[in-house]
Amino acid sequence: MADNQKTLKTPIAFSGKGLHTGITSTMTVLPAPAGTGIVFRRIDLEGKPEIPALSNYVTDTSRGTTIEKDGAKVCTIEHIMAALWTLGVDNATIEIDAPETPIMDGSAKAYAEAILATGLDEQNAPRQYYEVREKTSFDYPDKGTSVVIYPDDKFSVSVHVDYNSKVVGNQYAVYAEGDDFATGIAPCRTFVFLHELEPLLKANLIKGGDLDNAIVVCEHEVSDAEVAHLAGVFDKKDIRIANGYVNNLQLRFINEIARHKLLDVLGDLALLGMRIKGRVMALRPGHFVNTETVKGLVKNQRRDANRPAFVYDPAAEPIYDINRIRKTLPHRPPFLLVDRIFHIDANSVAGIKNVTMNEPFFVGHFPEEPIMPGVLIIEAMAQCGGILALHNVDDPENYSTYFMKIDNVRFKNKVVPGDTLQFELRLTEPIRRGIVMMEAKAFVGGKLTTEATLMAQVVRNKA
């Protein structure tokens, strides 16, 4: 089954003050069409400007993640982003009437509960993934932090925090696909060290912070005067400090601090705009580090777009050998242009064409400088796509695929005798009514030679 995009079944709404601005806002999360992504809409501003929740719109990471476009911004988006993305929402429009999301109780608990209560609708579009192909490190020595991402078939994140704190100590937290985010990560609250409060207040931040929406960690003994000052800051008459926390707060988890940092990482990674297949390991992460890491992944994604996604092993048993290909496709030599299929799943296929001097087209194209015609490279990619389209059909020999449209064709490098062409095709939309839309690429020696967008129709043969 294809891993399709999802959106909310019905809108969900929240109201509350922002952690840093202190401004009360109403935020409504609406279902959105496939391909929308997560988009914030400032309905309190003229024209109701929209800001896509993507890393290139991040403008500030001071104790939260802020996105901005054309002067319109939304602050502290990481909690709602983590809840939506981790619970499976790919597309949503978030209408908000203030510059900051509601902090609620300092966690994503209320967001997660509402998403689970309303449920999700599956949409007719496959999810897009960034597949980590090699160990990738992002080091920030000036901040004492690092993020390392390893290749994996699934997504997981592990976080290690160490603030040289005798109260917090060393803490670890892990999230992997299938874990219960709503009960294990979402309820973990934001935190602050007592010695950070004054600098944050002077920086005009945490105007909406109080002891009901944040964990305050206290490392040292506090004088009566400092306690009285805290009472004024938080407008609380009864301030107590015990066990290292203001007001003897009861932790929801022994490692709640690390779990909250994990919550932030999940929310910030969602700014990639596509899901990740990889294992993320973060040491002392923060919003700056998280979002810079995502920007690094965006650069890698552009680089990888011109590299093969699948590794061809000529010694491995093919999924389709030439005999199975002949049973699936109606093409025959000299027009059968695929030798084997070495990868296939619900959304993608990869195959091989060994180009030899014996190809009949080299007789005239060109006698003194043999080059494989570009149109035949396109045809070979389309034949691979035909195998993908017919892969789950019980009687593929009774069907043919016909070109309907070819767009965005680019030829990057020549293909000559002795080359091994590697084709990779991915569905850009689910197959509906026999219509197949694919992104197609051909590589030689790891270099992109040809790319195109193909549209075809699967038709049952008359005879």
Disulfide bonds with the S-S distance in Angstrom:
none
